[in-house]
Amino acid sequence: RQRPWSRALQPRRPRPRRPRNLALQMPPPLRRRGPGRAATLAASAAAVALLLPPLLPPLCGAAAEALTAGELLDCEGDWEWSAFRQRLQENAAEGFPFDGELTLQAQELLGKHQDVLSMDPNSAYGASPGMLSFFSGCNAPPSPGDEAPQQPFCLYGAVAALWVVARAGHPDRRSLLGQAEFLLGKTMRNTLDFMESSGWPINSLDVLANLQRPSDHEFRLPQDLLEYRPPRPAEIEAPAPAASSTEASLRIVVWEVGVHASLSAEPLQMWARFVPRAAFAHRNLIQDQYPQWLPNKCETLYSHARLTCDTVEDDITELFRRRLPHSATSKDPIEGIDEFAEEFRAVAGERLAQVDAFLCTVAYLCLLAEGLGLPVLGYFGHPLLFMVPRSDAARESFWPRFHAMAASETVGFAVSDPFLQMQYDYQVGAPRLPAIRTHALYTGATHFPARPNEVLVMDRPHECVMMCIIQRLLSAGAWSSGERSRDDREQEEEEEWPTKDGRLRSAGGPGYPYRFLTRALTDRSFATFSQFRAVLLWAYDMDLITFYEFYSMNTPIFMPSHLPKYRFQQDHMDYEGQWAGRRDEKGRPRMWPEATEGTSPFEEESLDAVRFTVGFSDYFRLPAVQYFDSIPDLLHRLPQTDFFDVVQKMARFNQDSLIESSNSWRALLRRTTGWDAELLLL
């Protein structure tokens, strides 16, 4: 039958609104974090005045003491939304056939609430009033007394309704699905998207799989999307046994240039430990490196008996500070690399004769060592075109120069993980760079759960409702005692509700065995992190160094398995491109699958690309990582986890792979420098 589309559903330009309160003024936009595999929340949280401060109540009234997870996520306190959800669940049980009455029901709800769905240009990140209401209602602390809870806006119900109308064949289905993506936090790195943790039978995957599909293609239902399930870790063979240790008898001077201190720390720590006949004197030519918040980089990252970290400030330091004034926070392109290299050679002068090897952790900065006659080693944790100017001329000049260096006998390049190895292979082909896993031995810590009832939460930049959703679910789960007494409620009211910028920073419940704490409630040291029972890691890039730090400490890691959680906004398409002279290595197929024709491994928001890129991420390759489908699934799995078994599997793999990595680093050093094999214990 004909579908009576309402005018209320037609796309329209949002009306500018006058701010209700000065607190609604848009804060300065978050500057994209620059170097490194991914910035931590600590580095960016100060720049984010997220959504609403506590001064402004939710759209539907201040959250009262008894707001539950069901009321927040499933809208149980609103009979219209509850009736719609129940009918949608019945429709899902039948395989999502077209249901005209369900479509009309969705259409009426959207028309009724349209004013709270539109972007508000005066609010932070353009969040709509409905999004603001959901955020505030989730994070609001319990109120004293016996007030009946006032409901936040039914955000996930609105997303479901938009999907239902789009599924029914609405002529502007892309706009409807785009609006659904916006409501889940598109402008805030998708940090409102926990719909898979609710009782609604659809989630962001169902929205995105159709939004990113041509409009003339058939609409895909949830049962058609099994291909978007991330893989599970593959079996990895254990390598050969380790070498013995001896006293250092030789001093090797290494100059390093890069913008992420943890990347240079990796090879230096490995050489200091596994080339025991040599001591390494190390100098950071760029003193200002990410992470800025890390106290005393020399002590934290480069501490070892056979590794010297220098803090000299001289004319060389001044040159790099002038050329890269925001080296710790910006990923701006480096203009005039040849003039930069010439000036570097002139300033360094005779001091270059004292240098034994040059280490670079940004591929473009390796050009500074071109022609110096020094062994050059590169360890890359950034895209190949990171910091390369975006002009065609600059890129066409860089491709062959990088290829020539990579093929040189006095140059040894490696990447930090298979994901980057695949991207480099996609762009330049042969020679394929080896991937040497990050072990982060600089942490100096091993998992010892002195805080056995606490789980550390490593959240994402812009995170805003994840902790409060955990808290609401803890209050409503099977571990809850059900009906609460007045004494229970009074005790709950007296408990601290720790928030910052309107966001909850811890979550727990009297009937649940674990309490969740964000890193903001710790001293941020590795020694402290290693004491938690486990870590809950929400990635915001495909190869976070944070992941390797916790894995190397043998700390159990819990990560989401929902594919949309691995759609990132790190501007990777800025680094997309292929060298015209690219060629494959004989006898080795390209790493990027042929089935992905028409997609790029740099398309970080495309489901069709991401479902392949996650297969190259160590998140899904290393053994014993724990996965959960939703937050309720996480809360169910945590108490059932055999943590002893998990830690033992991680420790065994770490031991075996450490041997393999140490052999790789020594071999790379031997090939590049020509140093004696006996010195390198090869």
C-alpha positions in Angstrom: 0.0 0.0 0.0 1.1 3.6 -0.4 3.2 4.9 2.4 2.0 8.2 3.7 5.3 10.0 4.4 4.9 12.9 6.7 6.2 16.4 6.0 7.8 16.3 9.4 10.2 13.7 8.1 11.5 15.8 5.2 15.1 17.1 5.8 15.3 20.7 6.7 17.9 23.2 7.7 18.2 23.5 11.5 17.0 26.8 13.0 19.6 28.8 14.9 18.6 28.9 18.5 19.5 31.5 21.1 21.5 29.9 23.9 19.5 29.2 27.0 22.6 29.7 29.1 26.1 31.0 28.6 27.3 27.5 29.4 25.9 26.4 26.0 28.5 28.4 24.1 30.7 26.3 21.8 34.1 25.8 23.3 37.2 26.2 21.2 37.3 23.2 18.8 39.5 20.4 19.8 42.8 20.6 18.0 43.5 17.3 16.3 46.2 15.5 18.3 49.3 15.4 16.3 52.0 12.8 16.6 51.9 9.4 17.7 49.8 6.4 17.1 47.1 7.9 19.2 46.8 10.5 21.8 45.6 9.6 25.2 42.5 11.1 26.8 44.8 12.8 29.3 46.4 14.8 26.5 43.1 16.0 25.0 40.5 16.1 27.8 41.6 19.5 29.0 40.7 20.9 25.6 37.2 19.4 25.6 34.4 21.1 27.4 32.1 18.2 26.6 28.4 19.0 25.8 27.0 20.5 29.0 28.4 21.5 32.4 26.3 20.5 35.3 24.7 23.9 35.4 22.2 23.1 32.7 19.5 20.5 33.4 18.5 17.9 30.8 15.8 18.9 28.3 13.2 16.8 30.0 14.1 17.8 33.6 16.9 17.0 35.9 17.7 13.3 36.3 16.2 12.1 39.6 17.6 9.6 42.0 16.0 6.5 40.6 16.9 6.7 36.9 17.7 3.2 35.7 19.5 1.7 32.8 16.1 0.6 31.3 14.8 4.1 31.5 17.9 5.6 30.0 18.7 3.1 27.2 15.3 1.5 26.6 13.0 4.4 27.5 10.9 2.1 29.8 9.4 5.1 31.6 7.7 6.4 28.4 4.8 4.3 27.3 4.9 5.5 23.6 8.6 4.6 23.1 8.2 1.4 25.1 5.3 0.3 22.9 7.3 1.1 19.8 10.3 -0.9 21.1 8.1 -3.9 22.0 6.6 -3.9 18.5 10.1 -3.5 16.9 11.3 -6.5 19.0 8.4 -8.6 17.7 9.2 -7.5 14.2 12.9 -8.5 14.7 11.9 -11.9 16.0 10.1 -12.5 12.6 13.2 -11.4 10.6 12.3 -7.7 10.1 9.5 -8.0 7.5 7.9 -4.8 6.3 5.3 -3.6 8.9 3.2 -0.7 7.9 1.8 0.0 11.4 5.3 -0.1 12.8 6.4 2.4 10.2 3.5 4.8 11.0 4.3 4.4 14.7 7.9 5.4 14.1 6.9 8.2 11.8 4.5 9.7 14.4 7.2 9.5 17.1 9.7 11.3 14.9 7.2 14.0 14.0 6.3 14.5 17.6 10.0 14.9 18.7 11.5 16.6 15.6 12.4 19.8 17.5 14.9 17.9 19.7 16.5 16.0 16.9 17.9 18.8 14.9 21.5 20.1 15.2 21.9 23.1 17.5 24.7 25.3 16.1 25.0 27.0 19.5 25.7 23.9 21.5 29.0 22.1 21.8 29.7 20.0 18.6 26.3 21.0 17.3 24.6 18.5 19.6 20.8 18.4 19.4 18.7 19.0 22.5 17.8 15.3 22.5 21.5 14.4 22.6 22.1 17.0 25.4 19.3 15.5 27.4 20.6 12.0 27.0 24.1 13.1 28.1 22.9 15.1 31.1 20.4 12.5 32.2 23.0 9.7 32.1 25.7 11.7 34.0 23.4 13.4 36.6 24.1 12.2 40.2 21.3 10.7 42.2 19.1 13.3 43.9 18.1 13.1 47.5 14.5 12.3 48.4 11.9 10.1 46.7 11.3 12.2 43.6 10.0 10.2 40.6 12.6 10.2 37.9 12.1 12.5 34.9 13.1 10.8 31.7 15.9 11.9 29.4 15.1 12.0 25.7 14.7 8.5 24.2 17.8 8.9 22.0 18.2 5.3 20.9 14.4 5.1 20.2 14.8 8.0 17.8 17.7 6.2 16.0 15.6 3.0 15.8 12.6 5.0 14.4 14.8 6.6 11.8 16.0 3.2 10.7 12.5 1.8 10.6 11.3 4.6 8.3 14.4 4.3 6.1 13.9 0.5 5.9 10.4 1.0 4.7 11.6 2.6 1.5 11.4 6.3 2.3 12.6 8.3 -0.7 15.2 10.2 1.3 16.5 7.3 3.4 20.1 8.5 3.3 19.1 11.7 5.1 17.3 9.7 7.7 20.2 7.4 8.3 22.6 10.3 8.3 20.5 11.9 11.0 20.6 8.6 13.0 24.4 8.6 12.7 24.5 12.2 13.9 22.4 11.4 17.0 24.9 8.7 18.0 27.6 11.3 18.2 29.0 11.6 14.7 30.5 15.0 15.5 31.9 13.7 18.8 33.8 10.7 17.5 30.7 8.5 18.0 30.9 8.6 21.8 27.2 8.5 22.3 27.0 5.1 20.5 26.3 2.3 23.0 23.1 1.2 21.3 24.3 -2.4 21.1 24.2 -2.3 25.0 20.5 -1.5 24.9 17.3 -3.5 24.4 16.7 -2.1 20.9 17.1 -4.8 18.3 19.1 -2.6 15.9 22.3 -0.7 16.4 24.8 1.6 14.7 26.1 -1.3 12.4 22.6 -1.5 10.9 22.5 2.2 10.3 26.0 2.5 8.8 25.8 -0.6 6.6 22.9 1.1 4.7 24.1 4.7 5.0 27.4 3.7 3.3 25.5 1.7 0.6 24.4 3.3 -2.7 20.7 4.4 -2.5 19.7 2.2 -5.4 20.9 -0.9 -3.6 18.6 -3.1 -1.6 18.3 -2.2 2.1 20.2 -4.6 4.3 18.7 -6.1 7.4 20.6 -7.1 10.5 20.7 -10.8 9.5 22.5 -9.8 6.3 25.4 -8.2 8.1 27.4 -11.2 9.5 30.4 -10.3 7.3 31.0 -7.3 9.5 32.0 -9.4 12.5 35.7 -8.7 13.5 38.1 -11.7 13.3 39.6 -13.5 16.3 43.3 -14.0 17.0 45.2 -16.3 14.7 47.6 -18.9 15.9 51.2 -17.5 16.0 54.2 -19.8 16.0 56.6 -19.5 18.9 60.2 -18.5 17.8 63.6 -19.7 18.9 65.4 -19.4 22.3 67.1 -16.3 23.7 70.7 -15.3 23.9 72.8 -14.8 27.1 73.9 -11.5 28.6 77.4 -10.1 29.0 79.1 -6.9 30.1 79.0 -3.8 27.8 82.4 -3.1 26.2 81.5 -0.6 23.5 79.7 2.8 23.5 77.4 3.5 20.6 76.0 7.0 20.0 72.5 7.2 18.5 70.8 10.4 17.4 67.1 10.2 17.1 64.5 12.3 15.3 60.8 11.9 15.7 57.7 13.3 17.5 56.5 10.3 19.6 59.0 9.4 22.3 57.5 6.0 22.9 58.5 4.9 19.4 62.2 5.7 19.8 62.1 4.1 23.2 61.2 0.7 21.7 64.3 0.0 19.6 66.6 1.7 22.1 65.3 -0.4 25.0 65.6 -3.6 22.9 69.2 -2.8 21.8 70.2 -2.0 25.4 68.8 -5.3 26.6 69.7 -7.6 23.8 73.0 -6.2 22.6 74.7 -6.5 26.0 78.2 -5.9 24.8 77.4 -2.4 23.9 76.1 0.7 25.8 73.9 3.2 23.9 74.2 6.9 24.3 71.0 8.4 23.0 70.0 11.9 22.1 66.5 13.2 21.2 67.2 15.9 18.6 63.5 17.0 19.1 63.1 17.5 22.8 59.4 18.3 22.7 57.7 15.0 21.9 54.4 13.4 22.6 53.1 12.5 25.2 53.5 15.9 26.8 52.0 14.7 30.1 54.5 12.0 30.6 56.7 13.0 33.6 60.5 12.8 33.0 60.7 11.1 29.7 64.4 10.0 30.3 63.4 8.2 33.5 60.2 6.8 32.2 61.1 5.7 28.7 64.8 5.4 28.5 65.8 4.1 31.9 68.3 1.2 31.6 71.9 0.6 32.8 73.1 0.4 29.2 71.1 3.3 27.9 72.0 7.0 28.3 69.4 9.6 27.7 70.7 13.2 27.1 68.9 16.4 27.8 71.3 18.8 26.0 69.8 22.1 24.9 72.0 23.7 22.2 71.8 25.2 18.7 70.7 21.8 17.3 67.8 21.7 19.7 66.9 25.3 18.8 66.9 24.4 15.1 64.4 21.7 15.5 62.3 23.8 17.9 62.2 26.6 15.3 61.4 24.2 12.4 58.8 22.2 14.4 57.4 24.6 16.9 54.4 22.3 17.8 56.2 19.0 17.5 54.5 17.4 20.5 50.9 18.3 19.5 50.7 18.9 15.8 50.8 16.8 12.7 51.2 19.8 10.4 53.3 19.1 7.2 57.0 20.0 7.2 57.7 22.5 4.5 61.0 22.7 2.7 62.5 19.4 3.9 65.6 19.8 1.7 66.4 23.3 3.1 65.8 21.8 6.6 68.3 19.0 5.9 70.9 21.4 4.6 70.5 23.6 7.7 70.7 20.6 10.0 74.0 19.5 8.4 75.4 23.0 8.7 74.5 23.4 12.4 75.5 19.9 13.4 78.8 20.2 11.7 81.7 18.2 13.1 79.5 16.7 15.8 78.1 14.3 13.2 81.5 12.5 13.2 80.7 11.4 16.8 77.4 9.7 15.7 77.3 6.0 15.1 73.7 5.6 13.9 70.7 7.7 13.1 67.3 6.6 14.3 64.1 8.2 12.8 60.5 7.4 13.8 58.8 9.6 11.1 59.5 8.4 7.6 59.7 12.0 6.2 62.2 13.0 8.8 64.5 10.2 7.7 65.4 12.4 4.7 67.4 14.5 7.2 69.9 11.7 7.3 70.0 11.2 3.5 73.6 11.5 2.3 75.2 11.8 5.7 77.0 8.5 5.3 75.5 7.1 8.6 73.6 3.9 9.2 70.0 4.9 9.3 67.4 2.9 11.2 63.7 3.7 11.1 60.9 2.5 13.3 57.5 3.8 12.1 54.3 4.0 14.0 52.7 6.7 11.8 51.4 6.5 8.2 54.0 6.8 5.5 52.8 10.3 4.4 52.6 11.6 8.0 54.0 15.2 7.9 54.6 15.1 4.1 53.1 18.2 2.5 49.9 17.5 0.7 50.9 18.8 -2.7 51.4 16.4 -5.6 54.9 17.7 -6.2 56.0 17.0 -2.6 54.6 13.5 -2.6 55.9 12.5 -6.0 59.4 13.6 -4.8 59.1 11.7 -1.6 58.0 8.3 -3.0 61.2 7.4 -4.9 63.5 8.8 -2.2 61.9 6.7 0.5 61.9 3.6 -1.8 65.7 4.2 -2.5 66.4 4.5 1.2 64.4 1.4 2.1 66.3 -0.6 -0.5 69.7 0.6 0.7 72.1 -1.7 2.5 72.9 0.9 5.1 69.3 1.6 5.9 67.0 -0.6 8.0 63.3 0.3 8.2 60.6 -1.5 10.2 57.0 -0.7 11.2 55.4 -1.4 14.6 52.6 -3.6 13.5 50.9 -5.6 10.7 48.3 -2.8 10.1 51.0 -0.3 9.2 53.0 -2.9 7.3 49.9 -3.5 5.1 49.4 0.3 4.5 53.1 0.8 3.5 52.9 -2.3 1.2 49.7 -0.8 -0.3 51.5 2.5 -1.1 55.0 1.6 -2.2 55.2 -2.2 -2.5 58.6 -3.8 -2.5 60.6 -4.0 -0.4 58.0 -4.9 2.2 59.0 -3.5 5.6 59.2 -6.0 8.5 56.7 -5.6 11.3 58.5 -5.7 14.7 56.0 -5.8 17.6 56.1 -3.1 20.2 57.0 -4.6 23.6 57.1 -1.4 25.7 59.7 -2.7 28.1 60.1 0.8 29.3 57.0 0.4 31.5 59.1 -1.5 34.0 55.9 -3.0 35.4 54.3 -6.4 35.5 50.7 -7.2 36.2 50.2 -7.7 40.0 46.5 -7.2 40.9 47.0 -5.4 44.3 43.6 -3.8 43.4 41.8 -7.0 42.6 38.3 -5.5 42.7 39.0 -2.6 40.3 39.0 -2.3 36.5 40.9 0.5 34.9 39.0 2.2 32.0 41.1 3.7 29.2 38.5 5.8 27.5 38.6 7.8 24.3 38.8 11.6 23.6 35.3 13.1 23.8 34.1 10.2 25.9 30.9 11.3 27.6 28.3 8.6 28.5 30.2 5.3 28.7 30.8 5.4 32.4 27.3 6.5 33.3 25.8 3.8 31.1 27.9 1.2 33.0 26.7 2.7 36.3 23.0 2.6 35.2 23.4 -1.0 34.0 25.1 -2.0 37.3 22.1 -0.7 39.1 19.7 -2.8 37.0 21.6 -6.0 36.4 21.1 -9.5 37.7 23.7 -8.8 40.5 21.4 -6.1 41.8 19.3 -7.2 44.8 16.1 -5.9 43.1 13.9 -3.8 45.3 15.9 -1.3 47.3 15.2 -0.4 50.9 15.1 3.2 52.1 18.4 2.6 53.8 19.9 1.5 50.5 18.7 4.6 48.8 20.0 6.9 51.5 23.4 5.2 51.4 23.5 5.6 47.6 22.7 9.3 48.0 25.6 9.7 50.4 28.1 8.0 48.1 30.4 10.2 46.0 29.4 10.7 42.4 32.8 11.8 40.9 32.3 13.9 37.8 34.5 16.2 35.8 33.2 18.4 33.0 29.8 16.8 33.7 31.1 13.2 33.0 31.1 10.4 35.5 34.6 9.0 36.2 33.9 5.8 38.2 31.1 3.2 38.3 30.2 0.4 40.7 27.4 -1.2 42.6 27.1 -3.0 46.0 26.2 -6.3 44.3 28.9 -6.3 41.6 32.4 -7.6 42.3 34.3 -4.9 40.4 34.4 -1.2 40.3 35.4 0.8 37.2 37.7 3.8 37.4 39.0 6.0 34.6 42.7 6.9 34.5 41.8 10.4 35.7 41.4 9.0 39.2 44.9 7.6 39.2 48.5 9.0 39.2 48.8 7.7 35.6 51.9 5.8 36.3 52.6 2.3 34.8 53.2 1.0 38.3 49.7 2.0 39.3 48.1 0.7 36.1 49.6 -2.7 36.6 47.8 -3.1 39.9 44.3 -3.2 38.4 42.5 -6.5 37.9 42.0 -5.7 34.2 41.8 -2.8 31.8 38.9 -1.9 29.6 40.3 -0.4 26.4 38.3 1.7 24.0 40.5 2.3 21.0 40.5 5.5 19.0 43.1 4.4 16.4 44.0 1.0 14.9 47.3 0.6 16.6 47.3 2.3 20.0 50.6 2.1 21.8 48.5 1.9 25.0 47.4 -1.6 23.9 51.0 -2.8 23.7 51.9 -1.3 27.0 49.2 -3.2 28.9 49.7 -6.3 26.9 53.4 -6.3 27.7 52.5 -5.9 31.4 50.3 -9.1 31.1 47.3 -7.0 32.2 44.1 -8.7 31.0 42.6 -6.5 28.3 38.9 -6.2 27.5 37.9 -4.7 24.1 34.6 -4.3 22.2 33.9 -6.7 19.3 31.3 -4.4 17.7 32.8 -3.3 14.3 31.5 0.3 14.4 33.7 0.8 17.5 36.7 0.6 15.1 35.6 3.4 12.9 37.9 6.2 13.7 38.3 9.9 12.9 42.1 10.3 12.7 42.1 12.0 9.2 43.9 9.0 7.7 42.5 9.8 4.2 45.0 12.8 4.3 47.7 10.1 4.0 46.0 8.1 1.2 47.8 7.6 -2.1 49.9 5.2 -4.1 53.3 5.6 -5.8 53.1 5.4 -9.5 56.3 3.3 -9.5 54.9 0.8 -7.0 55.7 -2.8 -7.7 55.0 -6.1 -5.9 57.7 -8.2 -4.4 58.2 -11.3 -6.6 56.3 -14.3 -5.2 54.5 -12.3 -2.5 50.9 -11.2 -3.1 49.7 -7.7 -2.0 48.7 -7.6 1.7 45.5 -5.5 1.0 43.0 -8.2 -0.2 41.9 -8.2 -3.8 38.3 -8.5 -2.5 38.5 -4.9 -1.4 38.8 -3.5 -4.9 37.4 0.1 -4.9 38.2 0.6 -1.2 41.4 1.9 0.5 42.9 0.8 3.8 42.9 4.5 4.8 39.1 4.8 4.7 38.7 4.6 8.4 35.0 5.3 8.5 33.9 2.9 5.8 32.5 -0.4 7.1 33.6 -2.2 3.9 37.2 -1.1 4.5 37.2 -1.4 8.3 36.0 -5.0 8.2 39.3 -5.8 6.5 41.7 -3.4 8.3 40.7 -4.9 11.7 42.2 -8.2 10.5 45.6 -6.5 10.4 45.3 -5.0 13.8 47.0 -6.7 16.8 43.8 -6.0 18.7 42.4 -9.1 16.9 45.7 -11.0 16.3 47.4 -11.3 19.7 46.1 -14.2 21.9 44.1 -13.9 25.2 42.6 -10.5 24.5 39.0 -10.6 25.8 36.1 -9.4 23.7 32.6 -8.3 24.6 29.6 -7.6 22.3 28.0 -4.9 24.5 28.4 -3.4 28.0 25.9 -5.9 29.5 28.0 -8.7 27.9 31.1 -7.1 29.5 29.5 -7.0 32.9 28.5 -10.6 32.5 31.9 -11.8 31.3 34.1 -10.1 33.9 33.1 -12.2 36.9 33.3 -15.4 34.8 36.8 -14.7 33.5 39.6 -17.0 34.6 42.2 -14.2 35.0 45.0 -16.6 36.0 44.6 -18.4 32.7 44.5 -15.2 30.7 47.6 -13.8 32.4 49.5 -17.0 31.8 48.6 -17.1 28.1 49.7 -13.5 27.7 53.0 -14.1 29.6 53.9 -17.1 27.5 53.2 -15.2 24.2 55.1 -12.2 25.5 58.2 -14.4 26.3 58.1 -16.1 22.9 57.5 -13.0 20.8 60.2 -11.0 22.8 62.8 -13.5 21.6 61.6 -13.2 18.1 61.6 -9.3 18.3 65.1 -9.2 19.9 66.5 -11.4 17.1 64.8 -9.1 14.5 66.3 -5.9 16.0 69.8 -7.4 16.3 69.6 -8.7 12.7 68.4 -5.2 11.4 71.3 -3.5 13.3 73.8 -6.0 11.9 72.6 -5.6 8.3 72.5 -1.8 8.5 75.7 -1.1 10.4 77.9 -4.0 9.3 78.9 -4.4 13.0 80.5 -7.6 14.1 78.1 -10.5 14.5 79.8 -11.5 17.7 79.2 -8.1 19.2 75.5 -8.5 18.4 75.4 -12.1 19.6 74.2 -13.3 16.2 
